[in-house]
């Protein structure tokens, strides 16, 4: 009887430790928040982008939450995340209180990923303009163009991308080019009609900003983008950087 009680006690302790370990493992995964609110043009490709990030999370072991509710931008909520992804957000999507919370998040070491129309967002908030790197100005009709890849040791994906990378998308012109950023991809304005930013026209870049990390990729207007392997590899590299995941 004594031996049986000891055996049951050891089994109970073992199960408790196993449950505790599983619970810890489940909560230790980094998480990202995909933010999809639009106060301007609403891209039909947003659900495709959300689906792609969810699938990346399943593949690369990070959690993904999604919302179009700006009320989620509080200190208590944002501290749960390693990065926030602005998925083609447009217009003024955050009020002043929500802006402060997001600023606190970045200053505490959080990460930002801006996809496509994230540059067409928060024009009246200069801090955000510096975070994303550049504001949208206009764009010609979607068309094929040639992209130049800039090799970067921090982004090994640049070694595997096609160079030049020929693809179809909606190509933005920016009000002013980003300053003090690391450019990963630029566009050759001689390869398409409607470019207005000159010989050095960046399309994808990253930088450290105000205590955190920011990655922006102009690509991503079309739903088809989110099924293209090179595009997805680059997006994952950006998310990984923003999460500060080795």
Legacy VTK file of the C-alpha trace (Angstrom):
# vtk DataFile Version 3.0
C-alpha trace
ASCII
DATASET POLYDATA
POINTS 246 float
0.000 0.000 0.000
2.806 2.446 0.896
4.652 1.626 -2.333
1.452 2.177 -4.306
0.905 5.590 -2.654
4.472 6.619 -3.411
4.056 5.509 -7.035
0.836 7.500 -7.397
2.490 10.547 -5.807
5.444 10.375 -8.184
3.097 9.943 -11.133
1.072 12.957 -10.014
4.205 15.090 -9.682
5.462 13.939 -13.090
2.158 14.781 -14.759
2.151 18.157 -13.038
5.628 18.933 -14.306
4.672 17.786 -17.807
1.562 20.001 -17.805
3.561 22.942 -16.481
6.195 22.453 -19.168
3.590 22.271 -21.943
1.811 25.348 -20.653
5.081 27.278 -20.510
5.997 26.145 -23.997
2.618 27.244 -25.313
2.883 30.730 -23.860
6.547 31.262 -24.692
6.020 31.488 -28.446
6.459 35.021 -29.790
3.269 36.584 -31.124
2.497 39.177 -33.757
-0.588 41.316 -34.264
-1.794 41.845 -37.832
-3.623 45.176 -38.016
-5.991 45.622 -40.980
-7.984 48.790 -40.347
-8.554 51.062 -43.352
-9.905 54.609 -43.312
-9.143 55.123 -46.998
-8.810 52.689 -49.895
-9.416 49.089 -48.850
-7.238 46.550 -50.654
-8.945 43.337 -51.703
-5.662 41.525 -50.985
-5.790 42.152 -47.212
-7.403 38.755 -46.400
-4.752 37.061 -48.546
-2.041 38.814 -46.569
-3.606 37.830 -43.259
-3.903 34.208 -44.377
-0.257 34.186 -45.482
0.968 35.465 -42.100
-1.157 32.928 -40.221
0.365 30.145 -42.317
3.858 31.524 -41.629
3.120 31.431 -37.922
2.131 27.783 -38.156
5.270 26.986 -40.139
7.763 29.016 -38.099
6.311 28.693 -34.597
4.982 32.124 -33.761
1.473 33.119 -32.776
-0.691 35.375 -34.930
-3.626 37.530 -33.848
-5.533 39.757 -36.262
-7.694 42.816 -35.744
-9.171 45.832 -37.495
-10.089 47.313 -34.110
-7.766 50.187 -33.193
-9.019 49.975 -29.594
-6.599 47.045 -29.226
-3.771 49.591 -29.260
-3.273 49.905 -25.515
-0.137 49.397 -23.433
-1.620 46.298 -21.795
-2.545 44.650 -25.095
0.479 45.542 -27.202
3.016 44.311 -24.646
1.916 40.752 -25.532
3.410 41.063 -29.019
6.890 40.976 -30.488
5.757 42.900 -33.572
2.736 44.592 -35.136
2.094 44.210 -38.867
0.223 47.007 -40.628
-1.353 45.089 -43.514
-2.227 47.711 -46.161
-3.699 50.052 -43.575
-4.842 53.388 -45.030
-5.796 56.796 -43.698
-5.855 57.890 -40.061
-6.413 54.596 -38.261
-5.305 55.452 -34.702
-6.524 58.181 -32.372
-4.105 60.125 -30.172
-4.347 57.694 -27.233
-3.773 54.696 -29.489
-0.836 56.453 -31.112
0.810 56.959 -27.730
0.373 53.274 -26.881
1.934 52.192 -30.170
4.793 54.628 -29.686
5.403 53.154 -26.220
5.425 49.691 -27.782
8.162 50.605 -30.276
10.188 52.488 -27.665
10.087 49.385 -25.453
11.784 47.380 -28.227
8.792 46.244 -30.253
8.843 45.643 -33.989
6.875 47.081 -36.898
6.191 45.595 -40.336
4.472 47.741 -42.958
3.066 46.055 -46.039
2.186 47.981 -49.216
-0.406 50.646 -48.297
0.982 50.980 -44.777
2.810 53.942 -46.348
-0.600 55.444 -47.233
-1.412 55.865 -43.568
-1.221 58.381 -40.696
-0.070 61.381 -42.745
-0.755 63.708 -39.827
1.492 61.791 -37.432
5.152 62.601 -38.236
6.477 59.927 -35.864
4.738 57.251 -37.912
6.166 58.699 -41.105
9.655 58.260 -39.686
8.825 54.744 -38.496
7.568 53.511 -41.867
10.238 55.542 -43.654
8.244 57.235 -46.424
4.725 58.332 -47.295
2.852 57.295 -50.431
2.458 59.944 -53.143
0.841 58.237 -56.149
1.154 55.222 -58.418
0.783 54.313 -62.094
-1.396 51.386 -63.172
-0.228 47.921 -62.029
2.375 46.529 -64.417
5.473 44.408 -64.692
8.772 45.956 -63.583
12.336 44.981 -62.778
13.502 45.003 -59.164
17.136 45.171 -58.087
18.179 43.177 -55.027
20.717 44.659 -52.613
22.650 41.944 -50.793
22.546 42.309 -47.022
24.243 40.097 -44.451
21.416 40.650 -41.954
18.933 39.415 -44.556
20.324 36.197 -46.093
17.125 35.958 -48.151
18.663 38.522 -50.494
21.075 35.816 -51.684
18.196 33.651 -52.903
15.900 36.239 -54.499
15.923 36.531 -58.298
18.134 39.420 -59.384
16.757 41.168 -61.304
13.373 40.208 -59.928
10.687 40.661 -62.577
7.160 40.831 -61.194
3.831 42.603 -61.531
2.507 44.871 -58.799
1.306 48.396 -58.099
4.437 50.516 -57.802
4.369 53.477 -55.431
6.030 56.813 -55.839
6.866 58.373 -52.473
6.536 61.984 -51.333
10.142 61.848 -50.165
12.617 58.989 -50.139
13.428 57.330 -46.806
16.496 58.496 -44.914
18.900 56.448 -42.797
17.452 53.077 -43.798
18.978 49.911 -45.247
17.502 49.296 -48.700
16.954 45.663 -49.679
15.044 46.109 -52.937
14.835 49.014 -55.368
12.961 49.400 -58.637
14.398 50.185 -62.052
12.293 53.106 -63.304
13.400 52.430 -66.893
11.580 49.086 -66.756
8.040 50.487 -66.357
5.943 53.592 -66.918
5.195 56.159 -64.222
8.155 56.162 -61.859
8.887 59.541 -60.248
11.596 58.911 -57.644
14.603 58.633 -59.919
17.506 56.243 -60.292
17.522 55.215 -56.630
13.886 54.303 -55.972
13.669 52.026 -52.907
10.851 49.516 -52.478
11.870 47.436 -49.452
13.930 48.616 -46.491
14.546 48.216 -42.779
15.957 50.295 -39.932
16.151 50.645 -36.193
13.937 53.433 -34.948
13.204 54.973 -31.546
14.172 51.830 -29.630
12.507 49.314 -31.935
12.834 47.779 -35.410
10.917 48.617 -38.569
10.615 46.798 -41.906
8.620 48.086 -44.867
7.863 46.376 -48.175
5.990 48.265 -50.872
5.125 45.029 -52.671
1.794 43.353 -51.949
-1.044 45.054 -53.847
-2.222 41.915 -55.636
-3.765 38.813 -54.036
-1.358 36.746 -56.123
1.577 38.298 -54.232
0.729 36.211 -51.183
1.217 32.940 -53.049
4.596 33.884 -54.602
7.517 32.102 -52.935
10.082 34.956 -53.262
7.571 37.483 -51.908
6.700 35.244 -48.965
10.373 34.549 -48.199
11.028 38.286 -48.086
7.972 39.000 -45.943
8.979 36.293 -43.484
12.504 37.748 -43.299
10.978 41.121 -42.449
8.704 39.680 -39.777
11.621 37.758 -38.315
13.685 40.952 -38.150
10.842 42.909 -36.555
10.351 40.208 -33.928
14.104 40.300 -33.247
14.112 36.536 -33.695
17.556 34.968 -34.258
LINES 1 247
246 0 1 2 3 4 5 6 7 8 9 10 11 12 13 14 15 16 17 18 19 20 21 22 23 24 25 26 27 28 29 30 31 32 33 34 35 36 37 38 39 40 41 42 43 44 45 46 47 48 49 50 51 52 53 54 55 56 57 58 59 60 61 62 63 64 65 66 67 68 69 70 71 72 73 74 75 76 77 78 79 80 81 82 83 84 85 86 87 88 89 90 91 92 93 94 95 96 97 98 99 100 101 102 103 104 105 106 107 108 109 110 111 112 113 114 115 116 117 118 119 120 121 122 123 124 125 126 127 128 129 130 131 132 133 134 135 136 137 138 139 140 141 142 143 144 145 146 147 148 149 150 151 152 153 154 155 156 157 158 159 160 161 162 163 164 165 166 167 168 169 170 171 172 173 174 175 176 177 178 179 180 181 182 183 184 185 186 187 188 189 190 191 192 193 194 195 196 197 198 199 200 201 202 203 204 205 206 207 208 209 210 211 212 213 214 215 216 217 218 219 220 221 222 223 224 225 226 227 228 229 230 231 232 233 234 235 236 237 238 239 240 241 242 243 244 245
